[in-house]
Amino acid sequence: MSEIEAKTLIEQVEQAETIEKTYTETIKEQDTSADVVSASCDICNHECSADTEKTLSTEISKRKTVITQKFTKLKEINKNKQTIAEQKKVQGEASCAQAQKSKNPAEKKKYLQMCTDLKIEASKIITEVTIERSTIEEQQRQEEHILQEETESIITQKETKNVDTQKIQEINKSKLIESQATRITKETEEQISVIKQKVQTERYEQQVITSQTTVMEKQVTNIQQQIEQTEQTIIREIQEEKEESDDAGEEVDEAGLESEEELTKVIEEKKTDLEEKKTSVTTSVETYTSKTTELESTIETTTKKMTEIKEKIDKKTTETNTLVSTREELKTQLKVVAVSEKSKIQESIDKITTDITSYKKETETMTSEREEIVIEETTARTELTFTSQSLKQATIEKEKIEEQITVTQVVIDSKKEETTE
């Protein structure tokens, strides 16, 4: 019975030593693995882009995980050592008990030796475990403290960089607003200049129209005076012929009849001239009406084109300003990102610069086209004003001629009746 217990005790001691050796090799491998992981994290911290919060959070979480895993394993190994020490202590006490029970001096000496060795070894392991536990806890606190300091440093740097980025964005925004204000001022001045030219042109055309109207009114007045003089001459001749007819009898009546016929013929010729003049004026009215319609269509078309081009210019200007702002942000990022990211950002900056140049050329082309359309519209409006005034004058002249024709026809009919009588 005592030999079986001794063998069992020896097997347990050997098993404990094997376990201890295995855990010792494991902890060495774990330390090396932890160093490799930590080194890889350091490389990642330098090479990867840590400019976003997602990257920062991932790296911090990774470092925390490595530290936690490392010291959890160390504590587990320390705990296993503590268990081995307790087992050896128990085994030592069991050997002491066997030594007291044994009556064989050699066997008793063997158990006493095992009791002493196991207790010494257990005491030694317990001391090492206690010191090791304190060392592990201290190392964990130090590494966590270092990680905390690094995290705070990174956060501080990021906040500083965010403040700098915000300042740069505000500066770019101010520049953009200033550029827009300058552009609006320039466009306003151009519009004012165009309006002034338009007003001056309209004033000149109005003066020309007024002058032509005055000339036409004088011509109409002269024609009316001529008609009145002719009518008065005819009436005076008729009265003289009537007086001569009363004195001279039938011979005078015959002469008066011939005179009346000649007068009627003159009035009919006058009527024919008025009808020809009416035809000419009617043609002018139709021409002016057609031209007015054409000019109104031109003005409507040019106004529509101006609106469309203005919308395109505004759209291109907005896109250009957005690209400028984006380019400035990328230039700011270019100063803080990792080397591996700089080439990509520089390519984006170059592409945006090319797009900005292209947009500016398109805007300049559309601005020139818009100026040409403004000139075309201004010219059309000036011609429309002149044509409208001419149409109005021609219409008035046509109405006066129609009145004269009506009066002439009445006189002709009256003369014919008198001649018939």
C-alpha positions in Angstrom: 0.0 0.0 0.0 2.8 2.5 0.9 4.7 1.7 -2.4 1.6 2.4 -4.5 1.1 5.7 -2.8 4.8 6.6 -3.3 4.6 5.8 -7.0 1.5 7.9 -7.3 3.1 10.7 -5.5 6.2 10.5 -7.8 4.0 10.4 -10.9 2.2 13.5 -9.7 5.5 15.4 -9.1 6.8 14.4 -12.6 3.5 15.5 -14.1 3.6 18.8 -12.3 7.2 19.4 -13.5 6.1 18.6 -17.1 3.2 21.0 -16.9 5.5 23.7 -15.4 8.0 23.2 -18.3 5.2 23.3 -20.9 3.8 26.6 -19.5 7.3 28.1 -19.3 7.8 27.5 -23.0 4.3 28.8 -23.7 4.9 32.0 -21.9 8.1 32.6 -23.9 6.2 32.0 -27.2 3.4 34.2 -26.0 5.8 37.0 -25.2 7.4 36.7 -28.6 3.9 36.7 -30.3 2.8 39.7 -28.3 6.0 41.6 -29.4 5.4 40.6 -33.0 1.8 41.8 -32.9 2.8 45.0 -31.1 5.5 45.6 -33.7 3.1 45.0 -36.5 0.7 47.5 -34.9 3.5 50.1 -34.7 4.2 49.5 -38.5 0.5 49.9 -39.2 0.4 53.1 -37.2 3.2 54.6 -39.3 2.2 53.2 -42.7 -1.6 53.2 -42.6 -3.7 56.4 -42.8 -4.7 57.4 -39.3 -6.5 60.5 -40.4 -10.0 59.2 -39.8 -11.7 58.4 -36.5 -12.4 54.9 -37.8 -8.8 54.1 -38.3 -7.8 55.7 -34.9 -10.5 53.7 -33.1 -9.4 50.5 -34.8 -5.8 51.0 -33.9 -6.5 51.8 -30.2 -8.9 48.9 -29.9 -6.3 46.6 -31.5 -3.6 47.7 -29.1 -5.9 47.3 -26.1 -6.8 43.8 -27.3 -3.2 42.8 -27.6 -2.4 44.1 -24.2 -5.4 42.4 -22.6 -4.7 39.1 -24.3 -1.0 39.2 -23.4 -1.5 39.9 -19.7 -4.6 37.5 -19.4 -2.3 34.7 -20.6 0.4 35.7 -18.2 -2.0 35.8 -15.3 -3.4 32.4 -16.4 0.1 30.9 -16.4 0.8 32.5 -13.0 -2.4 31.0 -11.7 -1.3 27.6 -13.0 2.0 27.9 -11.3 0.2 28.8 -8.1 -1.9 25.6 -8.5 1.3 23.5 -9.1 2.8 25.0 -5.9 -0.3 24.2 -3.9 -0.3 20.7 -5.3 3.4 20.2 -4.4 2.6 21.6 -0.9 -0.2 19.1 -0.6 2.1 16.3 -1.9 4.8 17.4 0.6 2.3 17.2 3.5 1.2 13.8 2.3 4.8 12.6 2.2 5.3 13.9 5.8 2.2 12.0 6.8 3.5 8.8 5.1 6.9 9.2 6.8 5.2 9.3 10.2 3.1 6.3 9.4 6.0 4.3 7.9 7.9 1.9 10.2 10.6 1.1 7.7 13.6 3.4 8.4 14.7 3.6 4.8 11.1 4.2 3.5 10.6 6.7 6.3 13.8 8.5 5.3 12.7 8.6 1.7 9.3 10.1 2.5 10.9 12.7 4.9 13.3 13.7 2.1 10.4 14.0 -0.4 8.4 16.0 2.2 11.3 18.4 2.7 12.0 18.8 -1.0 8.4 19.3 -2.0 7.8 21.9 0.8 10.9 23.8 -0.2 10.0 23.7 -3.9 6.4 24.7 -3.1 7.6 27.6 -1.0 10.0 28.7 -3.8 7.3 28.5 -6.4 4.8 30.4 -4.3 7.4 33.2 -3.7 8.1 33.3 -7.5 4.4 33.3 -8.3 3.8 36.2 -5.9 6.7 38.3 -7.3 5.7 37.4 -10.8 2.0 38.4 -10.2 3.1 41.8 -8.9 5.4 42.3 -11.9 2.7 41.3 -14.3 0.2 43.7 -12.8 2.8 46.5 -12.8 3.7 45.9 -16.4 0.0 45.9 -17.4 -0.5 49.2 -15.6 2.5 50.7 -17.3 1.5 49.5 -20.8 -2.1 50.7 -20.3 -0.8 54.0 -19.1 1.5 54.4 -22.1 -1.4 53.4 -24.4 -3.6 56.0 -22.7 -0.9 58.7 -23.1 -0.5 57.8 -26.8 -4.3 57.9 -27.3 -4.6 61.3 -25.7 -1.6 62.6 -27.7 -3.2 61.3 -31.0 -6.6 62.8 -30.0 -4.9 66.2 -29.2 -3.0 66.1 -32.5 -6.2 65.3 -34.4 -8.1 68.1 -32.6 -5.3 70.5 -33.5 -5.4 69.3 -37.1 -9.2 69.7 -37.2 -8.9 73.2 -35.9 -6.3 73.9 -38.6 -8.5 72.3 -41.3 -11.5 74.4 -40.1 -9.4 77.5 -40.3 -8.2 76.6 -43.8 -11.8 75.9 -44.9 -13.0 79.2 -43.5 -10.2 81.0 -45.4 -11.2 79.1 -48.6 -14.8 79.9 -48.0 -14.0 83.6 -47.5 -11.9 83.6 -50.7 -14.8 81.9 -52.5 -17.3 84.5 -51.3 -14.9 87.3 -52.3 -14.6 85.7 -55.7 -18.3 85.4 -56.1 -18.8 89.0 -55.0 -16.2 90.2 -57.5 -17.9 88.2 -60.3 -21.4 89.6 -59.3 -20.0 93.2 -59.2 -18.4 92.7 -62.7 -21.6 91.3 -64.1 -23.6 94.1 -62.6 -21.3 96.7 -64.1 -21.6 95.0 -67.5 -25.4 95.0 -67.3 -25.4 98.7 -66.2 -23.1 99.5 -69.2 -25.4 97.6 -71.6 -28.5 99.4 -70.2 -26.8 102.8 -70.5 -26.0 102.0 -74.2 -29.5 100.8 -74.7 -31.0 104.0 -73.2 -28.7 106.2 -75.3 -29.6 104.3 -78.4 -33.3 104.6 -77.7 -32.9 108.3 -77.0 -31.2 108.8 -80.4 -33.8 106.7 -82.2 -36.6 108.6 -80.4 -35.1 111.8 -81.7 -34.9 110.4 -85.2 -38.5 109.2 -85.0 -39.7 112.6 -83.7 -37.9 114.4 -86.5 -39.4 112.1 -89.1 -42.8 112.4 -87.5 -42.6 116.2 -87.7 -41.6 116.0 -91.4 -44.5 113.7 -92.1 -47.0 115.8 -90.2 -45.8 118.9 -92.2 -46.3 117.0 -95.4 -49.8 115.9 -94.4 -50.7 119.5 -93.4 -49.4 120.8 -96.8 -51.6 118.2 -98.6 -54.6 119.2 -96.5 -54.0 122.8 -97.3 -53.7 122.1 -101.0 -57.0 120.1 -100.9 -58.7 123.0 -99.1 -57.3 125.5 -101.6 -58.5 123.3 -104.5 -61.9 123.0 -103.0 -62.1 126.8 -102.4 -61.0 127.4 -106.0 -63.6 125.0 -107.3 -66.3 126.6 -105.2 -65.3 130.1 -106.3 -65.2 129.1 -109.9 -68.7 127.5 -109.6 -70.1 130.6 -108.0 -68.6 132.8 -110.8 -69.9 130.5 -113.4 -73.4 130.6 -111.8 -73.3 134.4 -111.8 -72.2 134.5 -115.5 -74.9 132.0 -116.3 -77.6 134.2 -114.8 -76.4 137.1 -117.0 -75.6 135.4 -120.2 -78.4 132.9 -120.5 -78.2 129.6 -122.3 -74.7 130.2 -123.8 -73.3 130.7 -120.3 -75.2 127.6 -119.1 -73.4 125.5 -121.7 -70.0 127.0 -120.8 -70.8 126.3 -117.1 -71.7 122.7 -117.9 -68.4 122.2 -119.6 -66.6 123.8 -116.7 -68.4 121.5 -114.2 -67.4 118.5 -116.3 -63.7 119.6 -116.3 -63.9 120.3 -112.6 -65.3 116.8 -112.0 -62.5 115.3 -114.1 -59.9 117.2 -112.0 -61.4 115.9 -108.8 -61.5 112.4 -110.1 -57.8 112.6 -111.0 -57.2 113.9 -107.5 -59.1 110.9 -106.1 -57.0 108.5 -108.3 -53.8 110.1 -106.9 -55.1 109.6 -103.4 -55.9 106.0 -104.0 -52.4 105.3 -105.4 -51.0 107.0 -102.3 -53.3 104.9 -100.1 -52.0 101.7 -101.8 -48.4 102.8 -101.2 -49.1 103.6 -97.5 -51.0 100.3 -97.1 -47.9 98.4 -98.4 -45.7 100.3 -95.9 -48.2 99.4 -93.0 -48.0 95.7 -94.0 -44.2 95.8 -94.2 -43.9 97.5 -90.8 -46.4 95.0 -89.3 -44.4 92.0 -90.7 -41.1 93.5 -89.5 -42.6 94.2 -86.0 -43.7 90.5 -85.7 -40.2 89.3 -86.8 -38.5 91.6 -84.3 -40.8 90.5 -81.5 -39.9 86.9 -82.3 -36.2 87.7 -82.3 -36.5 89.4 -78.9 -38.4 86.4 -77.5 -35.7 84.0 -78.9 -32.8 86.0 -77.6 -34.3 86.5 -74.2 -34.8 82.7 -73.9 -31.2 82.1 -75.0 -29.9 84.6 -72.4 -31.9 82.9 -69.7 -30.6 79.4 -70.7 -26.9 80.6 -71.0 -27.2 82.5 -67.6 -28.4 79.2 -66.0 -25.5 77.3 -67.6 -23.0 79.9 -66.5 -24.3 79.9 -62.9 -24.2 76.1 -62.9 -20.6 76.0 -64.2 -19.5 78.7 -61.7 -21.0 76.7 -58.8 -19.3 73.5 -60.0 -16.0 75.4 -60.4 -16.2 76.8 -56.9 -17.0 73.4 -55.5 -14.0 71.9 -57.2 -11.8 74.7 -56.0 -12.9 74.1 -52.4 -12.4 70.3 -52.8 -8.9 70.9 -54.2 -7.9 73.1 -51.3 -9.2 70.4 -48.8 -7.1 67.8 -50.7 -4.0 70.0 -50.5 -4.5 70.3 -46.8 -4.8 66.5 -46.5 -1.7 66.1 -48.6 0.4 67.6 -45.8 -0.7 65.1 -43.1 -1.5 61.8 -44.8 0.9 58.8 -45.2 3.4 58.6 -48.1 1.4 55.7 -49.7 -1.7 58.0 -49.9 0.0 61.1 -51.3 0.2 59.9 -54.9 -3.5 59.1 -55.1 -4.4 62.5 -53.6 -2.0 64.3 -56.0 -3.7 62.5 -58.9 -7.1 63.7 -57.7 -5.7 67.3 -57.3 -4.3 67.2 -60.9 -7.6 65.9 -62.3 -9.6 68.6 -60.4 -7.2 71.3 -61.7 -7.8 70.1 -65.3 -11.6 70.2 -64.7 -11.4 73.7 -63.2 -9.4 75.0 -66.3 -11.9 73.3 -68.6 -14.9 74.8 -66.7 -13.4 78.3 -66.8 -12.9 78.1 -70.6 -16.5 76.9 -71.0 -17.7 79.8 -68.8 -15.7 82.4 -70.8 -17.1 81.0 -74.1 -20.7 81.2 -72.8 -20.1 84.7 -71.4 -18.9 85.9 -74.9 -21.9 84.2 -76.5 -24.2 85.9 -73.9 -22.7 89.3 -74.7 -23.3 88.8 -78.4 -26.9 87.8 -77.7 -27.4 90.9 -75.5 -26.2 93.1 -78.3 -28.5 91.3 -80.8 -31.5 91.8 -78.4 -30.6 95.5 -77.8 -30.5 96.1 -81.6 -33.8 94.3 -82.1 -35.5 96.3 -79.4 -34.2 99.6 -80.9 -35.4 98.6 -84.3 -38.7 97.5 -82.8 -39.2 100.9 -81.2 -38.5 102.7 -84.5 -40.6 100.3 -86.6 -43.6 100.6 -84.1 -43.4 104.4 -84.4 -43.2 104.2 -88.2 -46.2 101.8 -88.2 -48.2 104.2 -86.1 -47.4 107.1 -88.4 -48.2 105.1 -91.5 -51.5 104.0 -90.0 -52.5 107.6 -89.2 -51.5 108.7 -92.7 -53.6 105.9 -94.2 -56.6 106.9 -92.2 -56.3 110.6 -93.3 -56.0 109.5 -97.0 -59.1 107.4 -96.6 -60.9 110.4 -95.2 -59.7 112.5 -98.1 -60.9 109.9 -100.6 -64.3 109.8 -99.0 -64.6 113.6 -99.1 -63.5 113.6 -102.7 -66.0 110.9 -103.7 -68.8 112.9 -102.1 -67.8 116.0 -104.1 -67.6 114.0 -107.3 -71.1 112.5 -106.7 -72.4 116.0 -105.9 -71.0 117.4 -109.1 -72.3 114.7 -111.2 -75.8 115.3 -109.8 -75.5 119.0 -110.5 -74.3 118.3 -114.0 -77.2 116.0 -114.6 -79.7 118.5 -113.4 
